[in-house]
Each structure stands twice: as structure tokens, then as C-alpha cells.
Amino acid sequence: MNGEVEKNDAQAIDMRVFARSAGANIRFGVGNIIFNRGDTGQCMYIVQSGAIEMTVGDKVVETCGENEAIGFMSMVDGALRSSTARCDRPRRG
């Protein structure tokens, strides 16, 4: 089984490479809101650098970093955004 895990890890997609060729690159400053809870989900974002805090009200429910996708669930299920995404450290996405 360890051989399978290593093989799968070697074939993992670097989402940052995908993002650079698939869409616009956008820079956000610290504290900038990327999307708000309750917004419609018309796109997703790939964190290329920095960190994004996912918040509900004043509570940080998750921190996403490099090579992570955010905002994709509302595209999948058609629901409104379930949290607000705020830039915690300078990033591109």
C-alpha cells in the first residue's frame, strides 16, 4: 500500500501551475475580501502564495495556503458561499 500512496503523491496536480494557465491572476492585499458569505459562486480560486482566512462572522473556521482551492463548493452544489474569504497574508489567486 505504501507504494500506491507514493505513486499517487508523485502524480498529484500542482494547482498553482493549473491556475496560471486556466484563468486570471489576481493579487489581494492583506485584509481584502475575496468573496463574502452569501455571495453566488461564479468562480473558484487557487491560492498561489500567502494565506486566506475563511470566516463565519468573526470566527476563523479555516486557513488555506498555497496550492489550495477555495470557493469551489458553491460552484459544485449551487448554494451561496458559506463563508467569507479574507486575505491574511499577501497572495495571488
TIKE-139563 format. One line per 5 residues: number of its first residue (from 0); for each residue x negated, y negated, z of C-alpha. Coordinates in nm, 3 decimals, padded with zeros to 5 digits, always signed. Example, Ala and Ser with C-alpha at 12.3 -4.5 7.8 and 13.67 -1.06 7.14 Angstrom:
% TIKE-139563
0> -01.230:+00.450:+00.780; -01.367:+00.106:+00.714
This chain:
% TIKE-139563
0> +00.000:+00.000:+00.000; -00.285:-00.241:+00.071; -00.395:-00.208:-00.291; -00.049:-00.317:-00.406; -00.047:-00.622:-00.180
5> -00.388:-00.732:-00.304; -00.282:-00.681:-00.665; +00.033:-00.890:-00.612; -00.166:-01.166:-00.439; -00.405:-01.182:-00.734
10> -00.111:-01.228:-00.971; +00.058:-01.499:-00.764; +00.154:-01.812:-00.956; -00.012:-02.137:-00.858; +00.297:-02.357:-00.867
15> +00.080:-02.671:-00.890; -00.051:-02.560:-01.231; +00.304:-02.483:-01.343; +00.429:-02.822:-01.217; +00.163:-03.020:-01.403
20> +00.283:-02.877:-01.734; +00.656:-02.846:-01.662; +00.761:-03.194:-01.559; +00.673:-03.541:-01.442; +00.409:-03.600:-01.177
25> +00.535:-03.843:-00.915; +00.341:-03.996:-00.626; +00.513:-04.077:-00.298; +00.373:-04.290:-00.017; +00.384:-04.191:+00.347
30> +00.738:-04.231:+00.481; +00.901:-04.239:+00.136; +01.218:-04.034:+00.096; +01.211:-03.785:-00.190; +01.576:-03.688:-00.153
35> +01.843:-03.722:+00.115; +02.065:-03.468:+00.283; +02.394:-03.467:+00.091; +02.241:-03.560:-00.247; +02.320:-03.347:-00.550
40> +02.034:-03.122:-00.655; +01.937:-03.208:-01.009; +01.572:-03.105:-00.986; +01.316:-02.936:-00.767; +00.969:-03.050:-00.663
45> +00.635:-02.872:-00.629; +00.407:-03.017:-00.361; +00.070:-03.066:-00.528; -00.100:-03.235:-00.234; -00.011:-03.373:+00.108
50> +00.285:-03.261:+00.316; +00.662:-03.303:+00.310; +00.880:-03.300:+00.621; +01.225:-03.150:+00.577; +01.455:-03.318:+00.830
55> +01.812:-03.292:+00.950; +01.892:-03.610:+01.137; +01.584:-03.693:+01.344; +01.470:-03.330:+01.372; +01.191:-03.190:+01.151
60> +01.309:-02.841:+01.054; +01.019:-02.752:+00.825; +00.693:-02.895:+00.693; +00.599:-02.799:+00.338; +00.249:-02.825:+00.196
65> +00.052:-02.766:-00.119; +00.187:-02.516:-00.371; +00.531:-02.503:-00.210; +00.860:-02.574:-00.388; +01.123:-02.797:-00.228
70> +01.477:-02.879:-00.333; +01.538:-02.564:-00.533; +01.820:-02.413:-00.327; +02.077:-02.676:-00.426; +01.995:-02.601:-00.789
75> +02.049:-02.229:-00.728; +02.371:-02.246:-00.524; +02.515:-02.577:-00.649; +02.552:-02.708:-00.292; +02.445:-03.053:-00.183
80> +02.095:-03.096:-00.039; +02.094:-02.951:+00.313; +01.810:-03.167:+00.444; +01.617:-03.487:+00.376; +01.266:-03.460:+00.229
85> +01.024:-03.725:+00.355; +00.658:-03.767:+00.264; +00.447:-03.703:+00.574; +00.106:-03.744:+00.408; +00.023:-03.886:+00.062
90> +00.124:-03.643:-00.209; +00.208:-03.585:-00.569; +00.504:-03.378:-00.677
